[in-house]
Amino acid sequence: MSTPPSDPEVFVTQYLPARFRQYASVLGTVDSPGSLGLQVLDGGQWTLSLRAGELVVEAGSGEDLVL
């Protein structure tokens, strides 16, 4: 999947994690200190964070949002 998809859910839940996996060796086992909230009008709401160097995407708004 080289071209970003137009569907917000596919972009956030599939495309972004795949892109982050390309940098796994650079990210190592880093954890983010909190989460990033992402909301697309009429498209959905997700919480993104790094756990052990992997981008974790969860539906909805997390409790540890820093941005």
DOSE-987691 format. One record per atom (N, C-alpha, C): x, y, z. Coordinates in pm, whole numbers, plus 50000, padded with zeros to 5 digits. Example, Ala and Ser with C-alpha at 12.3 -4.5 7.8 and 13.67 -1.06 7.14 Angstrom:
BEGIN
513194943150780
512304955050780
513204967050780
512854977550708
513674989450714
512905000350787
This chain:
BEGIN
500864988350000
500005000050000
500905012450000
501285016949882
502185028349873
501455041749863
500275041649807
499485053849795
498555054749915
498555066149984
497655067450099
496195065750058
495455057550131
494035055550098
493205067750134
492105069450065
491225080950091
490265078350207
490035065750239
489145062450349
489855065050482
489305073650568
489995077050693
490295065050782
489355055750794
489585044250881
490715035450830
490755033050701
491825024950642
493165032250657
493165045350638
494385053150652
494955051950793
494095053750892
494555053951031
494845039851083
493995030151053
494145016951114
495065007451038
495315010250909
496155001350829
497385008150771
497155019550704
498255026250635
499305031750732
498875039250832
499835044950928
500645034351001
500005023851057
500805013551122
501815006851027
501415004650903
502334998550805
503545007650780
503295020450771
504405029950750
505325030350871
504775029950991
505595029851112
506435017151121
505905005951075
506654993351079
507924994250996
507935002850895
509125004650812
510285010650892
509975016951003
510985023551086
511185016451220
510805003851227
510894996251351
512314995951407
513304994851321
514674994251370
515115007451432
514565018451386
514905031651441
514125034151571
512885029851575
512045032151692
512435023251809
512985011651781
513385002551889
512194998551974
512335000152105
511264996152197
510675008152271
510725019652207
510255032052269
508755031652295
508355037652406
506935039852439
506675054752440
505535058852391
505185073052397
504705076352539
504935088652584
504505092452719
502995094452730
502315094652620
500865096552616
500375093052477
499175097052445
498575093752317
498215106252238
498075104252108
497645114552016
496205111451978
495325121051995
493935119451953
493755124451812
493065116951731
492825120651592
491345119051562
490745129951513
489325129451478
489155134751337
488445127251255
488115131351119
486615133551116
486195145551081
484765148451077
484055138650986
482995132851037
482215122650965
483055110750922
484195108650989
485075097650949
485475088551062
485505093651185
485885085251297
486815092351394
487125085551501
487985090951606
488875079651656
490185082351670
491145072251710
492165078151807
492805069251879
493895072651968
495135065151920
496235072451902
497475066551853
498555067851959
499315057251978
500435057652072
501495047752028
502685049552081
503775040052056
503935031052178
503945018052154
504175008252261
505204998352210
506334998452277
507444989652238
507824991952091
507785004652048
508175008351913
507145005951806
505975001051843
504924998251746
503795008351761
503295013251647
502165022451651
500905014651684
500265018551793
499025012051836
497885021751809
496885017151738
495725025351703
494495019151770
493785027451846
492575022851913
491435032251876
490265026651857
489095034651825
488705042951946
488225054951921
487745063552029
488815072652085
488475079052193
489365088752257
489985082652382
491295082352387
491995076452501
491995085552623
492375079752734
492405087352859
493715094552883
494775090852810
496085096752833
496525106052719
495565113252661
495865122052548
496805133352589
497825135652508
498705146952527
498555156952413
497935152552307
497665161352192
496475156352117
